Amino acid sequence: MVVRGFINCKVYSKFKPLRVYGGLAVFGGKVAYLGSEEEITSLINRLGGDLVDLRGRIVMPGFIDSHLHLTSLGRGLKSLDLRGVKSIKEVKDLLREFALKSNNYWLVGHGWDHELFEERRLINRSDLDEVVSDRPTVLTRICLHLAVLNSKALEMLRVNERFGSSPNLVRDSNGVPTGVVREEVLEEVINDLRGDVNSLIDDLIEGIKHLLSNGITSVGFMNCHIDEFYALQLIKLKYGLPIRIGVYLSGKYVDLISNLGIVRGLGDDHLKILGIKVFIDGSLGARTALLSEPYYDEPNTYGVQVTSEEELSKVLKVITGHKLQVAAHAIGDRAVDMALKFYSSLSSDDVGECRHRIEHMSLVKDEQIVQASRLGVVAVVQPRFVISDWWVVDRVGLSRVKYVYAFNKISSNLPTGFSSDAPVEPANPWETIYAAITRGEYEAVPLSKYTGGESLNLLDALHIHTYGSAYTLFLDDIAGTLDVGKQADFIVVDRNPLELDVKEVRKIRILETYVNGVKVYPHQNFN
């Protein structure tokens, strides 16, 4: 085992408080020493180790993404990208071109947002059938809470037969399915598309490579299914995992967890079961986020409660009893109320020990933040939503806009982690940091005019995306900073974020990524 020193660099070992060094030494996969370049050089020479010249680059802790969907991310990288598409006609043109190039029988695309369409309506199965009628096609909306299927996909997946009574199988005025599916119906469609274990391995590896190239060294894998967990274990056995993955199993496995007696921490520092993901509501984009007052732009709906109170109570009781973590998806304020109601039924010791989480908290009132703080709840937020949800002022109205994406209030009162929710948003952490600071000001997002006080400064944003996210994944003892004794998970970037205009931050490039002091990007361990 060789000691290695990294010199000719500026090392930011942590951001709160800010600590800066001229180099670092790594031994046994951990940070062994931080100091000046002269101290590191002298130490390494005395110990007969290796010196790595980083040519004046910036070193900082690896980013940690608290909440993403790893299989969907990997598959999405090989799918039709529909982000930013401005019309249904453009969707059809892109789908037609993709169908000609793709060798896959199933055609999958992601990222469309009907709020951008000049036709001002949802895409439907007839639109897709005009382009592709002989191959099943599924196009998911950017939020991953709504999708459209063509007639072939509806037929092959027996959607009407299986979900005919569900309000989330959308029908027209004649009762005929439009091809649009939401929430639990979409979740089952996505499950059907996951494929066999070899397909899962390919998708997971693709996703891991992408994350490492973006300087992400640890992630929370949300809503993980057993076959995906199995595939991850096979990857680990064959290649090793050059990334840390905290697994949050799908809510449907509560009984399995109970029967097997699984407790938090099953696994090791690279693959570990941490908890379970449970959906309370949907998304603002699909108008399925659960609100306490009606949607401003559609007053006949309050959103959708995805999981019953009886099931939520069961999940909380079982998971807490096994010292596992509940990650409760709650976007609307009424959904946040439900999460807080159930967490308040526990002792503060139970909530604190399990670090129970609320995911998103997109519309959250001041008193809810106070209650969450009193309970010891952990928050996980997605700053890039601010830019993607540019229409949110119209959704909720001016009277509620002050409660939307309240990142400053949340992070000032609660332990907070950042996430991309990839593939919902780009995995690139610099996009997340940029959005947390600017709130869409330079994209003329209306929300930025009303909620400028919820902007974060750069150091706070970097701290949350490193140490803050480490805390959410029970990694704060080994990752999130480059303190001596912690694992040497760090990145090398091409420019100093602390010396850039905020508009340039999103252009920073990851040059190298290290996990346990080993370079995993650009040299990934998948051959």
N, C-alpha and C positions, 0 to 999 in steps of 0.2 A: 504494500500500500504506500503510494508516493504522496508526499505533501506537495501541493501546487500553489503557487502564488500568482495573483493577477495584478499587474502593475500598469503604469502609464494610463491611468483611468481616473475617473471621479466616481466614487462609490457612495450612493445614497442608501445607507443601511436601513433607514426608516424615515417616515415623513412627519410623524407627530410623536415626540419632538423631532425636528429635522436633524439628522446626523450625517456628516460628510467625512469621507476618508480618501486617502490617496491610493489604497489598494486593499486586498484581502487575501488571506491564506485559507486554503481548504484542505481538510484531512479527514478521511473516513466518511466522506459525503457531507461533512458539516463545516460550518464556518469556524475556523480555528483561531483566527486573529484578524483584527482590523487595525490599520495604522497608516502611516505615511508610506510613500513608495520606497523610501530609504529603509524604513523598518522592515517592510515586507521582503525586500531584496536581501537584506542582511540575514533575516530569519531563514529564508529558503536556501540561501547559499550554505548556511551553517548546517542545515538538516539534509543537504544533498538532494533537494527537491527540484521541481521544474518551475520555470518562470514563463508566464504567458503575457506577452506585450499586447495590450488592447488598443494601442495607437490613439490614445487620447479620448476614447469613447466613454459613454456614461453607463454605469452599472446600477441596477436597482432591483428590489425584490420582484420575483415573478408575479404576474397578475393572477388573481384568484377569482373565478366566476362562480358565484354561489348557486346559480340556477340556470340550467340549460337542458336541452334535449339532444343527447349525443347521437343517437341513431338517426333521428330526423335531420340533424345537422349534416351528418355524413352523406345521407341520401340526398339531401337538398343540394349539396354541392355538385351532384351529378344530374340534377333535375332542371326543368325549365324555370329560369329566373324571371319572375314577373313584377319585381319591385319597380315602382315608379311608372308603371304603364298607365297611359292617360286615357285609354278608351277600350271598349269591348272589341272594336275592330282591330286594334293593335294586339290585343290578346289573341284573337283568332289568327292574325297573320303570323305571330310568333309561334303559336301552337302548330300551325300548318308547316312551318319551316322545321320545327323541332321533330315533328312526326316523320318527316322525310329523312332526317339524319339519325334518329334513334333506332337502335336495333331491339330495344325492349318492347315487349308486347304491351305491357302497361305503360301508359304515358302519365307522368306525374310532374306537376309544376307547383310553384309556391311564390307567394309574395304580393299578389294583386290586392288592390284596395279600391273598392267601388266608389269611395269618396273622391277619387281622382278621375273617375270615368266621365267623359263628356256626355255620355248617355244618361248619367245620373240614376242608374239602377244597378241592381245585382245582375251578374252574369247568370245564365240559366243553362239547362241541359240542351235546349234547342240551339243555342249559340254554339255549343261544343259539337253537337251532332252535325252541324253544317260543315264542320272542318274534319272531324274524325267520327265516323260511325261504326267502323269495324274493329276498333281497338279501345279497350276500356281506358278512360281518362279521368283523372282526379286533379283538380287545381285548388289548393288551399289558400285561403285568405291570409294576409300577413300576420294576423293575430293567432292563427292556428285554432280558432274556435268556430270557424265556419269554412265550408268548402262547397264546390260545385262538381257534380259528377255528370258525365254524359250517360245516355241511355244504356250503352253497353256495360258500363261500370255498375249502374243501378241494377241491371239484370243479373250480372255475374255475381254480385255480392248479395243478391236477394234482399235489397234494402227495404223495399215495401213490405215484403213478407215478414221480415224480422222486426221492423220498427214502425209498422203501419199505424200504431196508435200513439206514437210519440209526437209531441208538438215540435220537436226539433228535426223532424222530417218535414220540410216546408212544402206546402201544397198551394196550388193556385185556387181561384174562386170556384172551380169545378171539382176540387178535391184531388187533382192530379199532381203527383210530385213534380216540383220544378227542377229537381236535381240539386237543390241547395240543402245541405245538412249542417247541423250545429251540435255542439256540446257532446253528449254521450253517444249520439249516433256517429258523429265524426270520429270520436275516439275509437269506436269499434271498426270503422272503415280503415283508420290508420293501423290498427292492430292487424287487420286482414292483409295489409300491404307490406308488413315487415319482412315476409319471406322466410326461407329456411336459415339454419344456423350459419351457413357459408355466406349468404347474403348479408346477414347481420354482422358477421366478422368484417366483411369488406366495408360496410357502412361505418362501423365503429372505428376501424383503422383510418378511414378517410377523415372522419371527424377529429380524431386525436391528432393526426398530422396537421390539420388546419389550425387547431388550437395552439399547438406548439409553435407554429409559424407566426402566431399572433402574440407570443410571449406569455401564454396562459399555462401555468404549471400545476394548477389544482382546480377541480370543478366539482359542483354538485349536480349529479345526473338525476333529473327529476322524472317521476312517473315511470321508473324503470320496471320492465317486465321480466319475468323469470327467464325467458329464453334470451333476453338481452344480457342479463347477469351471467347466464351460462356462457354466452359468447365472450364476454369480457374475461371470464376465468380461463377460457381456452386461449385467448390472446396472451394473457399473463403467463400461462404455462409455456407457450411456444416462444414468445419473444421477450417477455417481461413487459411491464407497463411503464413507459417513460413519462408518466404523468400521474398525479394523485386524483383518484375518483372516489368521491363520497356518494354512495348510492341511496336514493330515496325511492323505495319500491312503490308500485301502484297501489292505490287504496284498496283494490280488490283482494290483496293478499293479507288482510288483517288476520283472518282465521289461520292461514298458513303460518304466519309469524307466531301466533299463539300456540299452535300445535307443535311447532318445532322448538319453541322456547328460545327464539332468537333475541339477543339483547344488543344494545348499541356497541359498536366496535368490532363486530364479527368481521375478521379479515386482518389486513395490515395497513401500513401507511400509504400503500398505493391502490388498494381496493378494499373498501370497507362499507358495510351496511350501517347507515346512520339513522334512517327513519323511514317515514312514509309520506307520500304526497296525497292530499285530499282536496278536492275542488268544492268550494262553497258556491261560487258563481262562475260567470263566463267572462266576456270582454266588453269594453266600451265600444269597440269597433263594430261588433256584432249586435250591440244593444242587449247583451245578455248579462252584463255586470249588474249585480243586484243593488238597486238604489233605494234610499228611504223615501224619496220623492220621485215622481215620474221623470222620464227623459224630457228635456226641454224641446227637442226636435221631434219627439214622438210621444206625446203625452198619454197615450193609451197603454204604455208599458213601463214597468218598474225593473225589468230584467228577469233573470231566471235563477232560481235556487237549484243547483245541480245535485246536491246531496241532502238527504232528509236529516232532520235534527236527530232522529233516532239513530241513524247510521253514524252521524258525526259524534254522538255521545259514545257509541260503541268503539269507534276508532280511537278516540281520546283515552278512554279507559284502558283499552288493551295496550296501546302503544306506550302510554305513560308507565303502565305497570311493567313493561319490558325495558324501561329506561331509554327508549328510543325517542326520536325527535319527530314531532308533527310539523309538516310544512303545509300550512293552510292557505290555499289560493283564495284571496279575497280582494277583489278589485274595487267593488262599490262599497259605499259607506255602510249599507245595511249588511253586507257580507262581513265587513270588519266587525260590526256589532255582534254578529253571530259567533265569530271567532273569539272575540273577547268574552262573550257570555260563557262559552265552554271552557276557556282557559281560566276564568275566574272561579270555576267550580273546583279547581285544583288548589293545593297549597302553593304559596310562592316558592317554597323549596323545590317542589316538583317541577314547576315551570322553569325555574332557574337551572336545575340539574339537567333537565332534558333540553334546555334552550329551545323551547317551542317557538316556531316561526310563524309570521304572517307574510305571505308572498304578495308583492305588488303594492297594496295599500294606495291605489291610484287616486281614490277619492276618500280622504280621511279628515275628520273634523278634529279641532284642537283638543276637545275633551276626550276623544278616543285615543289620541297620542298620549295624553296624561294617564289614562287608565292602562294603556299598554305598558307604559313605563313603570307604573306601580306594580304591575303583574310580573315584570321581568321578561317581557316578550322581545324576541329578536325580529327585526325588520329586514326584508330583502327587497330592494327596489331596482327599477330598470330606467335609468335616466334617458336612454335613447328613445323611449316611448314619447317623450315630449316632442321630438321632431316628427316621428311617424304619425302621432295623433294630433296633427296640426289643426284638426277640426274640432277638438275637444270642447272649446268654448261654446260652440253651437250645440253640442251634445248635452251639456249640463246647465248652460245659461250663466249669466253674469253673477247671479246671487250665490252660486256655489263654486265659482272659479277659483276662489282663494284656497279651496281645499284640494285642488288638483295637483298631483305630483309635488307634495310639500316636502321636498328632500331636505331642506335646511332644518325645518322643525322636527322631522323624523329623526335625522341623524344627530341632532343636538340633544335628543331625549332618549333615544333607544340605541342599543347595539345594532349597527346597520352594516349590511353587506351589499355590494353591487352585483348586478348580473346583466347579461345580454338577453337572456331567455332565448338564445339562439336555437333554431334558425328564425325565430320571430324578428330579432334584430341582428345586425352584423356582430359576429363574435369579437371583432377588433376592439380591444379595450380603450383605445384612444378615441373611438367614436363615443363610447360611454362617458369618458372623462370630459370630452368636448361638450357633450349635451348637458352634463351636470353643471358645467360652468356657464354656458351661454343660454340654455333653455330655449334654443331656437331663435335667438335674437337676429342672427345674421341670415336666417331663412325666412324672416318675417312671420314667424309663428305667432298668432294672436296671443297665446297664453303668456308669452314673454312680457307683454305690455302690462299685464295685470299682476304677475307674480314674480317680479324681479327679485324680491327679497328671499325667494327660495333658491337662488343661485348659490352654488358652493364655490369656494376658492380652490385653486389648483392643489394645494397641499392637502386640504381636507379630502378632495376627491381621490387623490392618489392613496391616501391613508385608508379610505374606505374600501378601495379596490384591491388592497393588499392585506393589511392587518384586519380591517373590518370584516372582509369576506372570509379570512382565515378563521375568525371567531365563529362565524355562522356554521362552519364545517368542522368544528372541534379540532382545528389545526393550529390554533394560536400558540401552542407550546413548541411547535416545530417549524412553522412557516409564517409568512406574512411580513416578516422583517428579516434582516440579515444579521441579527444579534449573534454574538459568539455562542456556540453550542447548538444553534438551530441548523436545520438542513440547508445546504447551499443551493437553494432554488432561486436563480436570478437570471436576469436578462441583460443583454447589451444592446443599446439603442444608438441610432445614428446622430441624434441631436439632444441637447439638454432641454427638457420640458420646462425647467424653471427659468430659462432665458429666452423663451419664445413668446411671440404674440399669441394670444389664445386661439386665433383663427388658424395658426400653423400647427397646433398640437395634434390635430387629427391626421397630420401628414407624417408624423414620426414613424420610422421603420424599425422593425425588430431585426437586428443583425444576427444575434445568437440567443439561444435559450438553454439554460442549464438546470438540471434536476439532480439533486444529490451531488452537485459538483461535476456532473458529466454532461457534455454537450449533447443535447437531444434534437436541436435544430441548429443548422440545417442537416445534421446527420441523425435521422431517426432510425430506430432499431427495428425496422420492419423489412425483412428481406426474404 
